Amino acid sequence: MQELTPAPAADDDLTDLYIQPGHLLRRAHQIAASIFHDELGHMITPVQYAILRTLREHPGIDQVSLAGLVAMDTSTAASVATRLEERGLLDRNIDPANRRQRALYLTEQGRMLLENAGGGINRLHDRLFAGFTPLEEAQFMGLLRKLVHLNNLQSRAPFAPPKEKTANAD
């Protein structure tokens, strides 16, 4: 009968990059980014895609809230939004309720880009999970979401849901 409990790691094993989670996560990111580029690089970057997808779900959100939802620093989110505006994919309008903030909206061109990206996103998914059974994919994704959730506050730019807007009592 085969032993189910792993043996303690030898000192030499601790130096093996391919048992270190940080290295494997970096490699997984490299692979995912490479496949994204293969499928969609002619259209958009992964960060731009995340911003446009978030705006589709949260039209009119401000740049700070957008940064929190995409889990990136606010200055990077603002510069990416500026580039997307220059490409005609989103509009940044001064928020009349708070003139220091900009409300962001997808343009028709931005909506069309997301629609056209759907096939590439599906191929990306299929390529990443080729060789996985449906159960393995579900387990992997569940554990990956758990890892991200449990370590969210360790990030330099943690996920932050938008704050609820309170109605003014006039």
ROMARRO-88444 format. One record per residue (C-alpha): residue number from 1; x, y, z negated. Coordinates in nm, 4 decimals. Layout:
BEGIN
<milo nr="NUM" xx="X" yy="Y" zz="Z"/>
...
***
This chain:
BEGIN
<milo nr="1" xx="0.0000" yy="0.0000" zz="0.0000"/>
<milo nr="2" xx="0.1330" yy="0.3431" zz="0.0935"/>
<milo nr="3" xx="0.1987" yy="0.6021" zz="-0.1781"/>
<milo nr="4" xx="-0.0557" yy="0.8891" zz="-0.1571"/>
<milo nr="5" xx="0.1249" yy="1.1305" zz="-0.3868"/>
<milo nr="6" xx="0.4110" yy="1.3116" zz="-0.2137"/>
<milo nr="7" xx="0.7538" yy="1.2589" zz="-0.3620"/>
<milo nr="8" xx="0.9150" yy="1.5616" zz="-0.5250"/>
<milo nr="9" xx="1.1058" yy="1.7704" zz="-0.2721"/>
<milo nr="10" xx="1.4815" yy="1.7285" zz="-0.2672"/>
<milo nr="11" xx="1.6878" yy="2.0481" zz="-0.2801"/>
<milo nr="12" xx="1.7669" yy="2.0059" zz="0.0905"/>
<milo nr="13" xx="1.3957" yy="1.9891" zz="0.1715"/>
<milo nr="14" xx="1.3389" yy="2.3312" zz="0.0155"/>
<milo nr="15" xx="1.5614" yy="2.4873" zz="0.2790"/>
<milo nr="16" xx="1.3621" yy="2.3282" zz="0.5653"/>
<milo nr="17" xx="1.1714" yy="2.6144" zz="0.7247"/>
<milo nr="18" xx="0.8970" yy="2.3840" zz="0.8445"/>
<milo nr="19" xx="0.7731" yy="2.3027" zz="0.4961"/>
<milo nr="20" xx="0.7549" yy="2.6702" zz="0.3967"/>
<milo nr="21" xx="0.4048" yy="2.8167" zz="0.4353"/>
<milo nr="22" xx="0.5295" yy="3.1672" zz="0.5158"/>
<milo nr="23" xx="0.7350" yy="3.0390" zz="0.8073"/>
<milo nr="24" xx="0.4504" yy="2.8238" zz="0.9381"/>
<milo nr="25" xx="0.2084" yy="3.1174" zz="0.9134"/>
<milo nr="26" xx="0.4554" yy="3.3373" zz="1.1036"/>
<milo nr="27" xx="0.4880" yy="3.0687" zz="1.3728"/>
<milo nr="28" xx="0.1103" yy="3.0293" zz="1.3901"/>
<milo nr="29" xx="0.0769" yy="3.4060" zz="1.4376"/>
<milo nr="30" xx="0.3439" yy="3.3995" zz="1.7113"/>
<milo nr="31" xx="0.1587" yy="3.1233" zz="1.8918"/>
<milo nr="32" xx="-0.1824" yy="3.2892" zz="1.8577"/>
<milo nr="33" xx="-0.0432" yy="3.6241" zz="1.9796"/>
<milo nr="34" xx="0.1269" yy="3.4549" zz="2.2763"/>
<milo nr="35" xx="-0.1918" yy="3.2767" zz="2.3808"/>
<milo nr="36" xx="-0.3916" yy="3.5987" zz="2.3326"/>
<milo nr="37" xx="-0.1450" yy="3.7745" zz="2.5633"/>
<milo nr="38" xx="-0.1758" yy="3.4928" zz="2.8204"/>
<milo nr="39" xx="-0.5546" yy="3.5157" zz="2.8195"/>
<milo nr="40" xx="-0.6229" yy="3.8857" zz="2.7592"/>
<milo nr="41" xx="-0.2939" yy="4.0759" zz="2.7706"/>
<milo nr="42" xx="-0.3880" yy="4.2414" zz="3.0981"/>
<milo nr="43" xx="-0.6937" yy="4.3923" zz="2.9270"/>
<milo nr="44" xx="-0.6243" yy="4.4605" zz="2.5604"/>
<milo nr="45" xx="-0.4058" yy="4.3864" zz="2.2560"/>
<milo nr="46" xx="-0.5195" yy="4.1787" zz="1.9572"/>
<milo nr="47" xx="-0.5415" yy="4.4900" zz="1.7342"/>
<milo nr="48" xx="-0.7390" yy="4.6822" zz="1.9957"/>
<milo nr="49" xx="-0.9733" yy="4.3847" zz="2.0324"/>
<milo nr="50" xx="-1.0274" yy="4.3721" zz="1.6545"/>
<milo nr="51" xx="-1.1104" yy="4.7431" zz="1.6473"/>
<milo nr="52" xx="-1.3539" yy="4.7226" zz="1.9387"/>
<milo nr="53" xx="-1.5249" yy="4.4136" zz="1.7929"/>
<milo nr="54" xx="-1.5615" yy="4.5895" zz="1.4580"/>
<milo nr="55" xx="-1.7074" yy="4.8996" zz="1.6241"/>
<milo nr="56" xx="-1.9595" yy="4.6865" zz="1.8072"/>
<milo nr="57" xx="-2.0803" yy="4.5596" zz="1.4701"/>
<milo nr="58" xx="-2.0482" yy="4.8960" zz="1.2887"/>
<milo nr="59" xx="-2.1249" yy="5.1794" zz="1.5314"/>
<milo nr="60" xx="-2.0570" yy="5.5252" zz="1.3919"/>
<milo nr="61" xx="-1.8183" yy="5.4046" zz="1.1227"/>
<milo nr="62" xx="-1.5439" yy="5.6442" zz="1.0151"/>
<milo nr="63" xx="-1.1747" yy="5.5733" zz="1.0816"/>
<milo nr="64" xx="-1.0891" yy="5.4978" zz="0.7167"/>
<milo nr="65" xx="-1.3704" yy="5.2432" zz="0.6855"/>
<milo nr="66" xx="-1.2710" yy="5.0928" zz="1.0208"/>
<milo nr="67" xx="-0.9132" yy="5.0500" zz="0.8961"/>
<milo nr="68" xx="-1.0440" yy="4.8717" zz="0.5863"/>
<milo nr="69" xx="-1.2617" yy="4.6350" zz="0.7870"/>
<milo nr="70" xx="-0.9807" yy="4.5482" zz="1.0274"/>
<milo nr="71" xx="-0.7289" yy="4.5336" zz="0.7376"/>
<milo nr="72" xx="-0.4741" yy="4.7779" zz="0.8740"/>
<milo nr="73" xx="-0.3270" yy="5.1003" zz="0.7455"/>
<milo nr="74" xx="-0.5266" yy="5.4130" zz="0.8241"/>
<milo nr="75" xx="-0.2576" yy="5.5850" zz="1.0316"/>
<milo nr="76" xx="-0.2194" yy="5.2829" zz="1.2598"/>
<milo nr="77" xx="-0.5970" yy="5.2519" zz="1.2979"/>
<milo nr="78" xx="-0.6192" yy="5.6210" zz="1.3882"/>
<milo nr="79" xx="-0.3429" yy="5.5970" zz="1.6496"/>
<milo nr="80" xx="-0.4973" yy="5.2842" zz="1.8050"/>
<milo nr="81" xx="-0.8378" yy="5.4586" zz="1.8099"/>
<milo nr="82" xx="-0.6795" yy="5.7561" zz="1.9854"/>
<milo nr="83" xx="-0.5314" yy="5.5277" zz="2.2532"/>
<milo nr="84" xx="-0.8657" yy="5.3508" zz="2.2969"/>
<milo nr="85" xx="-1.0368" yy="5.6890" zz="2.3307"/>
<milo nr="86" xx="-0.7824" yy="5.7909" zz="2.5968"/>
<milo nr="87" xx="-0.8691" yy="5.4707" zz="2.7861"/>
<milo nr="88" xx="-1.2398" yy="5.5583" zz="2.7669"/>
<milo nr="89" xx="-1.3261" yy="5.2580" zz="2.5469"/>
<milo nr="90" xx="-1.4493" yy="5.4503" zz="2.2424"/>
<milo nr="91" xx="-1.5682" yy="5.7938" zz="2.1431"/>
<milo nr="92" xx="-1.4450" yy="5.9700" zz="1.8288"/>
<milo nr="93" xx="-1.6957" yy="6.2359" zz="1.7255"/>
<milo nr="94" xx="-1.6681" yy="6.4730" zz="1.4327"/>
<milo nr="95" xx="-1.9111" yy="6.3501" zz="1.1677"/>
<milo nr="96" xx="-2.1621" yy="6.6317" zz="1.1012"/>
<milo nr="97" xx="-2.2083" yy="6.5050" zz="0.7443"/>
<milo nr="98" xx="-1.8335" yy="6.5288" zz="0.6752"/>
<milo nr="99" xx="-1.6448" yy="6.7413" zz="0.9255"/>
<milo nr="100" xx="-1.3106" yy="6.5948" zz="0.8110"/>
<milo nr="101" xx="-1.4122" yy="6.2497" zz="0.9348"/>
<milo nr="102" xx="-1.4638" yy="6.1105" zz="1.2817"/>
<milo nr="103" xx="-1.7459" yy="5.8724" zz="1.3645"/>
<milo nr="104" xx="-1.6419" yy="5.6071" zz="1.6154"/>
<milo nr="105" xx="-1.8605" yy="5.4523" zz="1.8840"/>
<milo nr="106" xx="-1.7983" yy="5.2103" zz="2.1680"/>
<milo nr="107" xx="-1.8466" yy="5.3558" zz="2.5126"/>
<milo nr="108" xx="-2.0217" yy="5.1624" zz="2.7868"/>
<milo nr="109" xx="-1.6747" yy="5.0841" zz="2.9227"/>
<milo nr="110" xx="-1.5752" yy="4.9484" zz="2.5789"/>
<milo nr="111" xx="-1.8859" yy="4.7287" zz="2.5647"/>
<milo nr="112" xx="-1.8107" yy="4.5972" zz="2.9137"/>
<milo nr="113" xx="-1.4497" yy="4.5199" zz="2.8195"/>
<milo nr="114" xx="-1.5682" yy="4.3145" zz="2.5210"/>
<milo nr="115" xx="-1.8165" yy="4.1322" zz="2.7406"/>
<milo nr="116" xx="-1.5454" yy="4.0579" zz="2.9983"/>
<milo nr="117" xx="-1.3070" yy="3.9417" zz="2.7232"/>
<milo nr="118" xx="-1.5478" yy="3.6709" zz="2.6069"/>
<milo nr="119" xx="-1.4137" yy="3.4025" zz="2.8391"/>
<milo nr="120" xx="-1.0550" yy="3.4729" zz="2.7362"/>
<milo nr="121" xx="-1.1491" yy="3.4625" zz="2.3680"/>
<milo nr="122" xx="-1.3172" yy="3.1239" zz="2.4222"/>
<milo nr="123" xx="-1.0109" yy="2.9908" zz="2.6061"/>
<milo nr="124" xx="-0.7858" yy="3.1242" zz="2.3274"/>
<milo nr="125" xx="-0.9944" yy="2.9359" zz="2.0734"/>
<milo nr="126" xx="-0.9920" yy="2.6165" zz="2.2790"/>
<milo nr="127" xx="-0.6153" yy="2.6346" zz="2.3309"/>
<milo nr="128" xx="-0.5431" yy="2.6991" zz="1.9623"/>
<milo nr="129" xx="-0.7541" yy="2.4034" zz="1.8508"/>
<milo nr="130" xx="-0.6683" yy="2.1574" zz="2.1266"/>
<milo nr="131" xx="-0.5924" yy="1.8290" zz="1.9531"/>
<milo nr="132" xx="-0.8032" yy="1.9124" zz="1.6464"/>
<milo nr="133" xx="-1.1203" yy="1.7198" zz="1.5738"/>
<milo nr="134" xx="-1.4230" yy="1.9388" zz="1.4961"/>
<milo nr="135" xx="-1.3864" yy="1.8407" zz="1.1288"/>
<milo nr="136" xx="-1.0152" yy="1.9318" zz="1.1249"/>
<milo nr="137" xx="-1.0921" yy="2.2675" zz="1.2862"/>
<milo nr="138" xx="-1.3632" yy="2.3416" zz="1.0286"/>
<milo nr="139" xx="-1.1347" yy="2.2385" zz="0.7416"/>
<milo nr="140" xx="-0.8436" yy="2.4432" zz="0.8744"/>
<milo nr="141" xx="-1.0595" yy="2.7527" zz="0.9241"/>
<milo nr="142" xx="-1.2173" yy="2.7142" zz="0.5796"/>
<milo nr="143" xx="-0.8774" yy="2.6864" zz="0.4129"/>
<milo nr="144" xx="-0.7339" yy="2.9742" zz="0.6177"/>
<milo nr="145" xx="-1.0272" yy="3.2001" zz="0.5168"/>
<milo nr="146" xx="-0.9725" yy="3.0942" zz="0.1539"/>
<milo nr="147" xx="-0.5990" yy="3.1727" zz="0.1712"/>
<milo nr="148" xx="-0.6703" yy="3.5166" zz="0.3206"/>
<milo nr="149" xx="-0.9486" yy="3.5904" zz="0.0704"/>
<milo nr="150" xx="-0.7492" yy="3.4823" zz="-0.2353"/>
<milo nr="151" xx="-0.4444" yy="3.6835" zz="-0.1271"/>
<milo nr="152" xx="-0.6221" yy="3.9886" zz="0.0181"/>
<milo nr="153" xx="-0.4952" yy="4.2306" zz="-0.2443"/>
<milo nr="154" xx="-0.1355" yy="4.1191" zz="-0.1833"/>
<milo nr="155" xx="-0.1527" yy="4.2776" zz="0.1621"/>
<milo nr="156" xx="-0.0158" yy="4.6228" zz="0.2392"/>
<milo nr="157" xx="-0.3486" yy="4.6876" zz="0.4117"/>
<milo nr="158" xx="-0.6158" yy="4.4730" zz="0.2431"/>
<milo nr="159" xx="-0.9587" yy="4.4104" zz="0.3873"/>
<milo nr="160" xx="-1.1982" yy="4.6658" zz="0.2394"/>
<milo nr="161" xx="-1.5700" yy="4.6597" zz="0.3166"/>
<milo nr="162" xx="-1.7209" yy="5.0017" zz="0.3863"/>
<milo nr="163" xx="-1.8675" yy="5.1871" zz="0.0915"/>
<milo nr="164" xx="-2.2450" yy="5.2202" zz="0.0887"/>
<milo nr="165" xx="-2.3608" yy="5.5651" zz="0.1892"/>
<milo nr="166" xx="-2.5893" yy="5.7214" zz="-0.0647"/>
<milo nr="167" xx="-2.8877" yy="5.9194" zz="0.0483"/>
<milo nr="168" xx="-2.9003" yy="6.2819" zz="-0.0620"/>
<milo nr="169" xx="-3.1861" yy="6.3548" zz="-0.2953"/>
<milo nr="170" xx="-3.3206" yy="6.6887" zz="-0.1740"/>
***
